Amino acid sequence: MRTTLSIDDDLAQSIEVHRSRKNMSLREAINQLLRLGLQTAKEAPKPRPYAGPVFDSELMPGIDPRRMNQLVDELEVEAHRP
């Protein structure tokens, strides 16, 4: 298949260095590098979801530690109800 590629200058230079070291044509070098890249992309492990540290808490579920004053007020109101 024939196609036209626009390759960044730094990549073109790296391809040229690889090509000259391996004594290959430009076509052979690009095909080889593309195959290696695609193979690596297939074999790349899927990232695991983040799992951070777990800490025990004395608070009950649903209690917001930033609203403790409101909790104290609610408990006082309940304590004084007849």
N, CA, C and O atoms as a DFTB+ gen file, in Angstrom:
328 C
 N C O
     1  1       0.845      -1.172       0.000
     2  2       0.000       0.000       0.000
     3  2       0.889       1.234       0.000
     4  3       1.837       1.318       0.782
     5  1       0.602       2.154      -0.838
     6  2       1.350       3.402      -0.886
     7  2       0.568       4.474      -0.147
     8  3      -0.653       4.575      -0.268
     9  1       1.292       5.266       0.614
    10  2       0.664       6.383       1.322
    11  2       1.697       7.462       1.557
    12  3       2.898       7.218       1.438
    13  1       1.241       8.637       1.885
    14  2       2.137       9.748       2.189
    15  2       2.040      10.036       3.680
    16  3       0.943      10.151       4.228
    17  1       3.179      10.149       4.326
    18  2       3.222      10.438       5.759
    19  2       3.905      11.773       5.994
    20  3       4.866      12.122       5.308
    21  1       3.405      12.508       6.961
    22  2       4.112      13.694       7.445
    23  2       4.726      13.307       8.783
    24  3       4.013      13.078       9.760
    25  1       6.036      13.236       8.819
    26  2       6.750      12.783      10.016
    27  2       7.480      13.975      10.616
    28  3       8.137      14.739       9.909
    29  1       7.354      14.122      11.927
    30  2       8.065      15.199      12.626
    31  2       9.563      15.060      12.404
    32  3      10.084      13.960      12.219
    33  1      10.246      16.205      12.425
    34  2      11.686      16.220      12.140
    35  2      12.486      15.331      13.087
    36  3      13.399      14.627      12.655
    37  1      12.146      15.361      14.383
    38  2      12.909      14.547      15.340
    39  2      12.713      13.056      15.076
    40  3      13.652      12.272      15.218
    41  1      11.484      12.655      14.687
    42  2      11.255      11.247      14.360
    43  2      11.966      10.849      13.077
    44  3      12.525       9.757      12.982
    45  1      11.943      11.741      12.087
    46  2      12.631      11.450      10.824
    47  2      14.122      11.245      11.064
    48  3      14.741      10.371      10.457
    49  1      14.693      12.050      11.945
    50  2      16.113      11.917      12.256
    51  2      16.378      10.581      12.964
    52  3      17.355       9.899      12.655
    53  1      15.513      10.211      13.909
    54  2      15.677       8.938      14.619
    55  2      15.531       7.754      13.665
    56  3      16.275       6.779      13.769
    57  1      14.581       7.835      12.742
    58  2      14.398       6.772      11.753
    59  2      15.637       6.665      10.866
    60  3      16.088       5.565      10.546
    61  1      16.172       7.795      10.479
    62  2      17.359       7.799       9.622
    63  2      18.557       7.179      10.342
    64  3      19.321       6.425       9.739
    65  1      18.723       7.491      11.620
    66  2      19.814       6.895      12.407
    67  2      19.620       5.381      12.494
    68  3      20.568       4.620      12.300
    69  1      18.399       4.949      12.783
    70  2      18.094       3.509      12.869
    71  2      18.364       2.828      11.530
    72  3      18.965       1.755      11.480
    73  1      17.915       3.461      10.447
    74  2      18.081       2.914       9.104
    75  2      19.553       2.738       8.748
    76  3      19.956       1.708       8.207
    77  1      20.350       3.762       9.061
    78  2      21.769       3.683       8.704
    79  2      22.512       2.653       9.567
    80  3      23.420       1.980       9.080
    81  1      22.131       2.528      10.842
    82  2      22.775       1.534      11.713
    83  2      22.480       0.109      11.253
    84  3      23.348      -0.763      11.307
    85  1      21.261      -0.117      10.804
    86  2      20.835      -1.460      10.398
    87  2      21.071      -1.723       8.913
    88  3      20.839      -2.828       8.424
    89  1      21.531      -0.703       8.209
    90  2      21.790      -0.816       6.778
    91  2      20.541      -1.293       6.024
    92  3      20.580      -2.280       5.289
    93  1      19.428      -0.563       6.225
    94  2      18.154      -0.905       5.606
    95  2      17.669       0.260       4.760
    96  3      18.160       1.384       4.864
    97  1      16.701      -0.042       3.929
    98  2      16.056       1.037       3.179
    99  2      15.094       1.763       4.120
   100  3      14.759       1.260       5.193
   101  1      14.664       2.932       3.709
   102  2      13.728       3.711       4.523
   103  2      12.435       2.926       4.712
   104  3      11.881       2.888       5.810
   105  1      11.963       2.310       3.653
   106  2      10.733       1.512       3.720
   107  2      10.866       0.384       4.731
   108  3       9.971       0.183       5.551
   109  1      11.971      -0.355       4.685
   110  2      12.191      -1.463       5.620
   111  2      12.251      -0.956       7.056
   112  3      11.676      -1.564       7.959
   113  1      12.945       0.155       7.265
   114  2      13.092       0.697       8.619
   115  2      11.739       1.119       9.189
   116  3      11.416       0.799      10.333
   117  1      10.955       1.832       8.393
   118  2       9.649       2.296       8.873
   119  2       8.730       1.107       9.139
   120  3       8.038       1.089      10.157
   121  1       8.705       0.123       8.257
   122  2       7.881      -1.065       8.486
   123  2       8.291      -1.797       9.756
   124  3       7.436      -2.219      10.536
   125  1       9.587      -1.949       9.964
   126  2      10.071      -2.646      11.156
   127  2       9.671      -1.878      12.418
   128  3       9.175      -2.467      13.378
   129  1       9.886      -0.579      12.408
   130  2       9.561       0.227      13.589
   131  2       8.057       0.261      13.856
   132  3       7.637       0.233      15.013
   133  1       7.255       0.320      12.818
   134  2       5.802       0.276      13.004
   135  2       5.359      -1.062      13.592
   136  3       4.512      -1.101      14.485
   137  1       5.935      -2.161      13.089
   138  2       5.584      -3.483      13.629
   139  2       5.948      -3.584      15.110
   140  3       5.160      -4.070      15.922
   141  1       7.146      -3.119      15.450
   142  2       7.564      -3.151      16.860
   143  2       6.634      -2.309      17.731
   144  3       6.237      -2.725      18.819
   145  1       6.298      -1.138      17.241
   146  2       5.408      -0.260      18.007
   147  2       4.028      -0.845      18.195
   148  3       3.464      -0.764      19.286
   149  1       3.475      -1.433      17.149
   150  2       2.151      -2.035      17.251
   151  2       2.160      -3.261      18.149
   152  3       1.209      -3.490      18.896
   153  1       3.218      -4.044      18.082
   154  2       3.323      -5.222      18.949
   155  2       3.407      -4.787      20.415
   156  3       2.771      -5.388      21.281
   157  1       4.181      -3.758      20.683
   158  2       4.307      -3.256      22.050
   159  2       2.975      -2.706      22.547
   160  3       2.612      -2.909      23.706
   161  1       2.247      -2.013      21.678
   162  2       0.947      -1.453      22.068
   163  2      -0.046      -2.557      22.406
   164  3      -0.855      -2.397      23.321
   165  1       0.000      -3.679      21.682
   166  2      -0.898      -4.803      21.969
   167  2      -0.581      -5.435      23.310
   168  3      -1.481      -5.823      24.054
   169  1       0.708      -5.537      23.614
   170  2       1.143      -6.250      24.813
   171  2       1.141      -5.384      26.060
   172  3       1.372      -5.882      27.162
   173  1       0.885      -4.107      25.899
   174  2       0.914      -3.210      27.056
   175  2      -0.187      -3.612      28.039
   176  3      -1.336      -3.798      27.640
   177  1       0.158      -3.746      29.308
   178  2      -0.860      -4.130      30.289
   179  2      -1.871      -2.998      30.480
   180  3      -1.543      -1.816      30.379
   181  1      -3.095      -3.399      30.756
   182  2      -4.124      -2.405      31.018
   183  2      -3.865      -1.802      32.397
   184  3      -3.536      -2.525      33.338
   185  1      -4.010      -0.500      32.518
   186  2      -3.762       0.111      33.827
   187  2      -4.797      -0.350      34.853
   188  3      -5.985      -0.469      34.554
   189  1      -4.321      -0.602      36.052
   190  2      -5.218      -1.012      37.126
   191  2      -5.867       0.227      37.731
   192  3      -5.255       1.295      37.741
   193  1      -7.080       0.108      38.228
   194  2      -7.695       1.257      38.896
   195  2      -6.889       1.627      40.141
   196  3      -6.286       0.763      40.778
   197  1      -6.885       2.894      40.475
   198  2      -6.145       3.351      41.640
   199  2      -6.751       2.756      42.907
   200  3      -7.969       2.758      43.086
   201  1      -5.906       2.257      43.763
   202  2      -6.334       1.745      45.057
   203  2      -5.467       2.404      46.116
   204  3      -4.303       2.045      46.293
   205  1      -6.033       3.355      46.807
   206  2      -5.292       4.090      47.826
   207  2      -5.372       3.392      49.177
   208  3      -6.060       2.383      49.328
   209  1      -4.665       3.938      50.147
   210  2      -4.688       3.336      51.484
   211  2      -6.067       3.483      52.121
   212  3      -6.785       4.450      51.868
   213  1      -6.421       2.509      52.949
   214  2      -7.699       2.518      53.648
   215  2      -7.413       2.718      55.130
   216  3      -6.537       2.066      55.700
   217  1      -8.160       3.624      55.743
   218  2      -7.974       3.928      57.153
   219  2      -9.254       3.629      57.912
   220  3     -10.349       3.904      57.422
   221  1      -9.121       3.067      59.106
   222  2     -10.285       2.858      59.966
   223  2     -10.707       4.204      60.537
   224  3      -9.872       5.075      60.781
   225  1     -12.002       4.366      60.745
   226  2     -12.524       5.614      61.284
   227  2     -13.525       5.295      62.377
   228  3     -14.235       4.291      62.316
   229  1     -13.573       6.148      63.360
   230  2     -14.531       6.000      64.444
   231  2     -15.894       6.573      64.064
   232  3     -16.874       6.381      64.783
   233  1     -15.954       7.275      62.932
   234  2     -17.208       7.885      62.519
   235  2     -18.108       6.863      61.854
   236  3     -17.640       5.934      61.194
   237  1     -19.384       7.045      62.034
   238  2     -20.372       6.185      61.403
   239  2     -20.586       6.651      59.970
   240  3     -20.392       7.830      59.673
   241  1     -20.979       5.756      59.083
   242  2     -21.264       6.177      57.711
   243  2     -22.339       7.249      57.686
   244  3     -23.323       7.163      58.422
   245  1     -22.161       8.239      56.861
   246  2     -23.136       9.318      56.729
   247  2     -22.846      10.517      57.613
   248  3     -23.532      11.533      57.507
   249  1     -21.853      10.428      58.479
   250  2     -21.498      11.562      59.341
   251  2     -20.345      12.309      58.697
   252  3     -19.286      11.737      58.438
   253  1     -20.557      13.578      58.446
   254  2     -19.544      14.423      57.812
   255  2     -18.734      15.111      58.903
   256  3     -19.289      15.910      59.657
   257  1     -17.432      14.824      59.012
   258  2     -16.636      15.419      60.090
   259  2     -16.538      16.941      59.996
   260  3     -16.182      17.594      60.977
   261  1     -16.844      17.509      58.845
   262  2     -16.800      18.969      58.712
   263  2     -18.058      19.630      59.243
   264  3     -18.136      20.857      59.297
   265  1     -19.064      18.818      59.643
   266  2     -20.317      19.380      60.119
   267  2     -20.643      18.857      61.519
   268  3     -21.803      18.582      61.826
   269  1     -19.634      18.722      62.358
   270  2     -19.835      18.189      63.711
   271  2     -20.706      19.103      64.563
   272  3     -21.496      18.620      65.374
   273  1     -20.571      20.425      64.391
   274  2     -21.400      21.346      65.180
   275  2     -22.876      21.128      64.881
   276  3     -23.701      21.175      65.793
   277  1     -23.217      20.894      63.631
   278  2     -24.608      20.638      63.273
   279  2     -25.082      19.340      63.915
   280  3     -26.223      19.264      64.371
   281  1     -24.237      18.326      63.960
   282  2     -24.590      17.056      64.581
   283  2     -24.837      17.251      66.073
   284  3     -25.803      16.712      66.614
   285  1     -23.981      18.013      66.742
   286  2     -24.155      18.278      68.170
   287  2     -25.476      19.005      68.410
   288  3     -26.204      18.673      69.344
   289  1     -25.788      19.994      67.573
   290  2     -27.058      20.718      67.716
   291  2     -28.250      19.774      67.561
   292  3     -29.208      19.853      68.331
   293  1     -28.196      18.889      66.580
   294  2     -29.301      17.944      66.351
   295  2     -29.451      17.000      67.525
   296  3     -30.574      16.681      67.916
   297  1     -28.339      16.541      68.102
   298  2     -28.414      15.649      69.241
   299  2     -28.972      16.357      70.476
   300  3     -29.717      15.751      71.246
   301  1     -28.624      17.635      70.677
   302  2     -29.161      18.395      71.799
   303  2     -30.658      18.602      71.656
   304  3     -31.396      18.511      72.637
   305  1     -31.113      18.882      70.435
   306  2     -32.550      19.073      70.201
   307  2     -33.294      17.775      70.515
   308  3     -34.346      17.803      71.155
   309  1     -32.761      16.651      70.073
   310  2     -33.407      15.362      70.337
   311  2     -33.405      15.045      71.813
   312  3     -34.362      14.446      72.305
   313  1     -32.365      15.424      72.544
   314  2     -32.272      15.141      73.966
   315  2     -33.319      15.944      74.763
   316  3     -33.764      15.487      75.816
   317  1     -33.710      17.110      74.283
   318  2     -34.634      17.975      75.027
   319  2     -36.071      17.821      74.563
   320  3     -36.946      18.530      75.059
   321  1     -36.339      16.937      73.647
   322  2     -37.721      16.714      73.205
   323  2     -38.453      15.897      74.269
   324  3     -37.894      14.973      74.860
   325  1     -39.699      16.256      74.493
   326  2     -40.467      15.486      75.503
   327  2     -40.905      14.135      75.007
   328  3     -41.552      13.388      75.742
